[in-house]
Amino acid sequence: MTEKTWWARKELTIAVARETGLNRKAAAIAVDAVISGMQERIAAGDRVVFRDFGTFSTRERAERPFTDPRTGERGTAPARRVVHFRPATALKRAVNGGGEG
């Protein structure tokens, strides 16, 4: 069994610093600016598109009934907006080893 790995803001910052030649502090500022800008635009209802990676957007989720599994109490979950990510074909292909996406 292989060990699961993950990438967080720290690893992204290190990669940006390595690829651009920026120091880590400057790279951290750049990464934070990109993430902040994405959050602002998505929260405003805009789509954020990264070619060959994917598209972030929001979708409306309708009000729906639910049952609390602990108490059996029934209720209604309110309508809300949720973040949606649609991967680009190039990302799908990369994940699947270059085959069909």
Secondary structure, DSSP 8 states (H G I E B T S, - for coil): --------HHHHHHHHHHHH---HHHHHHHHHHHHHHHHHHHHTT--EEETTTEEEEEEEE--EEEE-TTT--EEEE--EEEEEEEE-HHHHHHHTTTS--
